[in-house]
Amino acid sequence: MKPVIPLIIVFVVAIIIGMMGSSNYDAYVAERDQRNLQAAVEDCKSLFSQGQEQEDCITKSLDVFGTEYQQAQWQNRDYTLNP
């Protein structure tokens, strides 16, 4: 019965470490996507003059990297693109 207790402790610690790692990864992914979105929007602005092509480029960038909130802002023509 005694070998079970250390095994349970190791299992609980592993679960806690796994949850912490997953949380850090989610924050990293959100930050990375925000940087990529900003870079993509700047590229769209430099590649295309204002017009339909630029809007299509930004829309596609938002579809890939943007949050649902940012996509809704763009559809409502609120061009701030805040997170």
Backbone torsions as a table, in degrees:
resi	resn	phi	psi	omega
1	MET	NA	-33.6	-177.2
2	LYS	-67.0	-34.1	178.4
3	PRO	-66.4	-17.7	-179.6
4	VAL	-72.0	-35.6	-177.2
5	ILE	-62.2	-49.8	177.1
6	PRO	-62.6	-33.8	178.7
7	LEU	-65.6	-40.2	178.0
8	ILE	-65.8	-41.6	179.4
9	ILE	-62.9	-44.9	178.8
10	VAL	-62.1	-41.7	179.8
11	PHE	-63.1	-44.3	179.4
12	VAL	-65.1	-43.0	178.4
13	VAL	-63.0	-40.7	178.9
14	ALA	-63.3	-39.6	178.2
15	ILE	-65.0	-43.0	-179.9
16	ILE	-63.7	-43.8	178.8
17	ILE	-64.2	-39.6	177.8
18	GLY	-62.7	-41.3	178.9
19	MET	-66.3	-39.6	179.0
20	MET	-65.9	-41.9	179.3
21	GLY	-64.0	-39.7	179.1
22	SER	-65.4	-40.2	179.3
23	SER	-63.8	-43.7	178.5
24	ASN	-64.8	-37.2	180.0
25	TYR	-65.8	-41.8	178.9
26	ASP	-61.3	-41.3	178.4
27	ALA	-65.7	-40.0	178.6
28	TYR	-63.6	-44.2	-179.1
29	VAL	-63.3	-42.5	179.2
30	ALA	-62.8	-42.7	179.7
31	GLU	-66.4	-42.2	179.4
32	ARG	-63.2	-44.5	-179.7
33	ASP	-63.3	-37.0	178.3
34	GLN	-64.8	-43.4	177.2
35	ARG	-63.2	-42.8	179.8
36	ASN	-64.9	-37.9	178.3
37	LEU	-64.3	-45.3	179.5
38	GLN	-61.1	-42.4	179.0
39	ALA	-65.7	-41.3	-179.4
40	ALA	-65.4	-41.3	179.1
41	VAL	-65.5	-41.1	177.0
42	GLU	-63.4	-39.6	176.5
43	ASP	-63.0	-42.3	178.5
44	CYS	-60.7	-41.5	-179.1
45	LYS	-67.2	-34.8	-179.1
46	SER	-82.5	-27.8	-178.1
47	LEU	-82.4	-34.6	-174.2
48	PHE	-123.1	140.8	173.4
49	SER	-75.6	164.3	-177.3
50	GLN	-56.9	134.0	-179.6
51	GLY	155.7	-164.4	-175.0
52	GLN	-65.5	-38.9	-179.9
53	GLU	-62.6	-43.0	178.8
54	GLN	-65.0	-42.5	178.7
55	GLU	-63.5	-40.9	177.5
56	ASP	-63.1	-41.0	179.1
57	CYS	-63.0	-45.5	180.0
58	ILE	-66.1	-40.0	178.4
59	THR	-60.8	-43.9	178.8
60	LYS	-65.2	-38.7	177.6
61	SER	-63.7	-41.0	177.9
62	LEU	-65.7	-37.3	178.4
63	ASP	-62.1	-33.6	-177.9
64	VAL	-84.6	-49.2	-170.4
65	PHE	-108.5	-15.9	-172.0
66	GLY	-82.7	155.8	174.5
67	THR	-81.3	168.5	177.9
68	GLU	-61.6	-36.7	179.3
69	TYR	-64.1	-44.3	179.7
70	GLN	-65.5	-38.4	177.9
71	GLN	-64.5	-40.0	177.7
72	ALA	-65.1	-39.7	177.4
73	GLN	-60.0	-44.4	-177.9
74	TRP	-65.5	-41.6	179.8
75	GLN	-65.8	-30.7	177.6
76	ASN	-87.1	3.4	179.5
77	ARG	63.2	37.9	171.1
78	ASP	-99.8	99.6	-167.7
79	TYR	-82.0	13.1	-178.1
80	THR	-72.7	-32.3	179.5
81	LEU	53.9	45.6	176.5
82	ASN	-80.4	149.8	178.7
83	PRO	-70.3	NA	NA
